[in-house]
């Protein structure tokens, strides 16, 4: 279980304790990756906690995609579970995820539904926020309904389970993403194009705090760049141009300059996808009822 963290306050320890209290019967480990916190939130782990490893002291802030990739490389297990550091785990949920993953021949991403938690006291909010997620033509995430076979167009980045072998086949999260966001969209779409897609178990829920503001900087042009980068990796030119036309102007110039600078890495990542692709992006969009 891989928990990236940056200035999460008391929520990091609460998340770790929830994982340990609701762990699967099979052997597991928890990796906490502290991406440069200044609030001491990971210090409770410096004296050691059975079953938990703390990785920190990275030379610079890695960003969400790269810190998750660090965790995947450091993990010892054959199955990876990525969990946000402001979450709670349902009893038995991880075991049921494991069973579903194996039922998909380890060639899918598997998640649970998400229930919002109060950012004030951590109590569950009244309603399950959603079971399935999709994106619009601006590459913003939206709640939607499950598709046939309990499939979801994309999975949340929190509670995402994947076999290590399939994660490596998908080439992991895109390390070109600089700070936050979009990494789950790119990996989810690739799972549909290369493997057996994204499955959600709707009767189990991870608790998740959807924060009104970030506790760390998210730079507008870097978020814009993440969207542009994903558009160029996943979509052919006509669809890509429609996405780019919908993106806001703020940060656009710097994002486009970075896109030109990183053209080689984008071309390599797109070529990796195309070499393994089993279905077209158009088939995926039709199946998921997504209009670009």
N, C-alpha and C positions, 0 to 999 in steps of 0.2 A: 504494500500500500504506500503510495507516494503522495506526500502532503507538502506542496510548496507553500511558503509563508513569507509575508513581508508586513511587519508592523501589525500583526493581527490581535495584539493585546491578549486578554484572558481567553479569547475564543480558541487560540491554538491549543492550549492545554485541554480545554473542554472537548475539542474535536478528537485529540489523541486518546483521552479517557473513554470517549464514546466508542472509538474503534476497539480498544482493548476490552471493554465491557461486552461488546457484541461481536467478538471475533469468530471466524468460522472454526469448525472442528479441525480442519487441516492445518499443517504448519504454515506460519506466515511471519512476516516481518513488517515493521512500519519504518519508513524513511521520512524524516522531516528535513526539508531543504530550506534553510533560512537564507533568503536572497538579500541580505544586507539590512536586517531590521535594526532600528535604533531604539526600540521600546523595551528591549530585554525580554520579549515574549517567549523566546526559545530557551531562556536561561534555565528553566526548570529541568531541562534535559541534560545539562552539563555534568550533573552528578551521576547520570545513567538511569535508565528506566528499562526494565527487562522487556525485550522484544522490540525496542525502539532505537534507531540510530539517528543521530543528528549530523547533517552535513552543512557546513557553513564556511565562512571565510573565503568566499569567492572573490576574485580580484576586483570585479565591478558588478553592478547589478546585471543579472543575466536576462531578466524578462521571463514571462510565464512559459513560453514554448521551450526555451533553452533550459530553464531550470527543471522542467518536467523531463526533458531528454537526459539531463544529468542523473535524475532519479532513476530513470529506466536503465541506464548503463550501470548504475551502482547496485541496483536490486539483484538479488540472488535467485528469485523465483522464476517460474515459467509463465506466471500470470501476473499482469500489472493492473492495479486499481488506482486511478488518479482521483484524489479527493481534495476539495477546497478546505482551507483551514478555518472555516466557519460553518461546520456541518455537524450533523448527528447521524448515527448509523442505526438502522432498524434491526431488531433482534432477528437473526436468521436470514437477513436480506443478502448478505454477502455469499452465503452458502447457496442460496437460490440463484444468484447471479452466476456463480461457478457452474452450476448444473446446466443453466441455459446456454452458457458459453460453450460447454462441451457438446451440447445438443446441436450447436451450429458448427460443429467440426473445428472449433477454435478459429474460425475465419469470419468473425463478425465483431462488432463492438456491442457490448451489452450494458444497459443502464437500468435504473429504477425511476419511478416517478419522483417528483420533487415537491416537498411541502415547505412553505415559507416558515421561517422562525422569526420571532420578534427580535430586532436588534437591541432592544432594551433589556429584556429578561430571558431571552432564549426560548420562550414558550411557543409551542406550535400555533400558527395562525389557523383560522377556522377551516379554510378550504385548501385542498390540493391545488397548487398553481397550474399544474399541467402534467401530462404524461409524455407528449411528443413535442418536438421543436422543429422549426423550419426556418428559412431565411427569406427575406424579400429581395428585390432587385438592388437595394442599397447594401445588401449583405448584413442587415440587422436581423437579430434573432427574434422569433415570434413563437408563441404557443400555438399548437395545432392539435389535430386528432390523430390517433394511431392509424396506421395503414394496415392492409391485410398482413397477417403473420406477425402481429405486434411490432411492425416496423415503424421506425421514425425517420424522417428525412435527415435529421442530424441528432447528435446527443449533446447534452450539456457537457462541459469540460469537467464537471465535478460528478463523481460517481461513475465515471467511464471505466469499464473493465475490458481488457484486451489481452489475448495471449501474446507473450513476448515474440514468438515467431511471426505472428501476423503484424504486430507493431513494427517489427524490423522490415518485413516485406513492404509495408506502407511507407517506409523510410522515416518513421517517427513523426513528431511534430516539426513543423517548418522552422528551422533555426534562424531563418532570415527575418522572422517576426521580432521586432525590437523590444516591445514592452508587454502589451496586454491585448488579448482579444483575437478572434478569428481562427486560432489554432485548432479549436474543436470543429469548426465548420470544414476546414480543409481536410482534416483526418476523416471526418464522417463521410464526406462526399467520396473520398477515395475508397473507403470501406465498401460503399455501394458499387463503385465502378470496378473494383478489383475482387472483392469477396462477397460475403452474404449480407452486407448492409449493417444496419443499426437496429437492435431489438431492445424494447423497453418492457420491463415487467411492471404492469400498472398497479398491482395490488400492494407492492412494497414502496416505501417512500424514504428517501434521504431527506433529513431536515436541512435547510439551507437558508442562511441569512442573505437576503438580497439587499445590499446596502444602498442607501440613497446617494451617498458620495463615496469616492475612494479615499482610503487612508494614505495613499501614496500617489505621486504624480502620474498621470496618464496624458502624454503629449499628443495634441490633436493631429499634428502631421504624421506622427509615427503610427497612430491608429488608422489614419487615412492610407498610409503606405501598406499596412497589413492587409487592408481590403484590396488595394490595387494589386498587390503581390498575389493574393489568392485568386483574384479574377484572371490574372495572366497565366497562372498555373493550371487552373481547372477548366476554363471556358475557351472555346474557339473565338476568333476575332469578332464575328457579328454580335455574339452574346456579351463578350467582354466590353465592347463599345457601349452597349446599352447600360451595363453596370456602371461604367466610368461616368457616363452622362448623368447618372442619378446621384453621384457622390457630391457632398457639399464642397464649396470652394475653399473653405478654411483649411489651410495647410496643404492645399493641392500642389502648389509650385514645388515646395520642398519634397513632398511625397513623390512627385513625378521625377524630380532630379535623382532621388535615391533609387527609383525604379530603373532609370537608365544606368546608374552606377552598378546595380546588382543584376544586370541583364543576364550575365553568364550563369549565375546560380539559379535564376528563375528558369532559364532554358533547360538546365540539367534536371531540375526537379520535374518540369513538365515532361521531359523525355522519359524519365523513370516511370511516371504514371502511364504514359502512352504505351510503353513496352509491356505493361502488365494488364492493361485495361481489358475487361471482359464485356462491358456494355458501354454505350455512348452516354455522354452527358445529356443528350436530348431524351434518351430513354429514361434516365434517372429523373429528370425534371417532369416528364409526363407522369411517371409512377407516383411522384410526390406532389403532383398538382401545383408546381411552382412555376410562376410566369416570370420570365426575365424580359 
